[in-house]
């Protein structure tokens, strides 16, 4: 069992930046995939950014060039740097980890972007 705890959410104005962190209870080095997802009010959960164990990353089109996923294996932590934030980025952001077909989720952190 892997526990994930997100932090770093908050309220920011349009154009601002936030860095989300996801601390894992175990090693993330062995994870097949680490990712960030978000759930906006009234919308289904959607992928934002993912990174494979080999270091390849992929992003939702609307965040490309603004968001960056990264990891620190020594701290078992994954980050999501979010720049040039827009009101439509407002959502609860969830960290996810996948290994051998099993998915693990954090409880989420709220990001609110005001216009």
C-alpha positions in Angstrom: 0.0 0.0 0.0 1.3 3.4 -0.9 0.0 6.6 0.7 0.2 9.9 -1.2 -0.2 13.3 0.4 -0.6 16.4 -1.7 0.2 19.9 -0.5 0.8 23.4 -2.0 -2.6 24.3 -3.1 -4.2 27.6 -2.4 -5.7 30.7 -3.9 -3.8 32.7 -6.5 -4.6 35.4 -9.0 -4.6 35.0 -12.7 -1.0 34.8 -14.0 0.3 33.6 -10.7 2.2 30.4 -9.9 2.0 27.5 -7.4 4.0 24.4 -6.9 2.2 21.3 -5.8 4.0 18.5 -3.9 3.1 14.9 -3.6 4.8 13.0 -0.8 4.7 9.2 -1.0 5.0 6.8 1.9 7.2 4.5 -0.1 9.7 4.7 -2.9 8.5 6.3 -6.1 11.5 5.0 -7.9 9.6 1.7 -8.5 6.5 3.3 -9.7 5.6 2.7 -13.4 3.8 6.0 -13.6 3.4 9.1 -11.5 0.8 11.7 -12.4 -1.3 14.7 -11.5 -5.0 14.9 -12.2 -7.6 17.5 -11.5 -11.3 17.7 -10.9 -13.1 20.9 -11.6 -16.6 21.6 -10.2 -19.1 19.7 -12.2 -16.5 18.0 -14.4 -15.0 14.5 -14.3 -11.4 14.0 -13.1 -9.0 14.6 -15.9 -5.3 14.0 -16.4 -3.0 17.0 -16.2 0.5 15.6 -16.4 2.2 12.2 -16.1 5.7 10.9 -15.9 6.9 7.4 -16.6 9.6 5.6 -14.7 12.0 6.3 -17.6 11.4 10.0 -17.2 9.1 10.6 -20.2 6.4 13.1 -19.5 3.1 14.1 -21.1 0.7 16.9 -20.5 -2.8 17.9 -21.1 -2.9 20.3 -24.1 -4.2 23.2 -22.2 -1.4 23.2 -19.7 1.5 22.5 -22.0 4.2 25.2 -21.6 2.7 26.3 -18.3 2.9 23.3 -16.1 5.9 21.0 -15.4 6.0 17.7 -13.6 9.1 16.6 -11.9 10.2 14.2 -9.2 12.8 13.9 -6.5 13.4 10.2 -5.9 15.6 10.9 -2.8 12.6 12.6 -1.2 9.9 10.3 -2.7 8.2 13.4 -3.9 6.6 14.5 -7.1 6.0 18.1 -8.0 3.8 20.0 -10.3 5.0 23.5 -11.1 2.2 25.6 -12.4 2.8 29.0 -14.0 0.6 31.5 -15.7 -2.4 30.2 -14.0 -5.8 30.8 -15.4 -9.3 30.7 -13.7 -10.0 27.5 -15.7 -7.2 25.8 -13.8 -9.3 26.0 -10.7 -9.8 22.5 -9.4 -8.9 19.9 -6.8 -5.6 18.4 -7.9 -4.8 14.8 -7.2 -1.6 12.9 -7.2 -1.6 9.4 -8.5 0.9 6.5 -8.7 0.7 3.3 -10.6 2.6 0.1 -10.2 2.0 -3.4 -11.5 -1.6 -2.5 -12.4 -2.5 -1.0 -9.1 -3.4 2.7 -8.8 -2.9 4.8 -5.7 -4.5 8.3 -5.1 -4.0 11.1 -2.7 -6.9 13.1 -1.2 -6.3 16.1 -3.2 -5.4 19.8 -2.8 -7.5 22.7 -3.9 -6.3 25.3 -6.3 -8.3 28.4 -6.9 -7.4 30.9 -9.5 -9.2 34.2 -9.3 -9.6 36.6 -12.2 
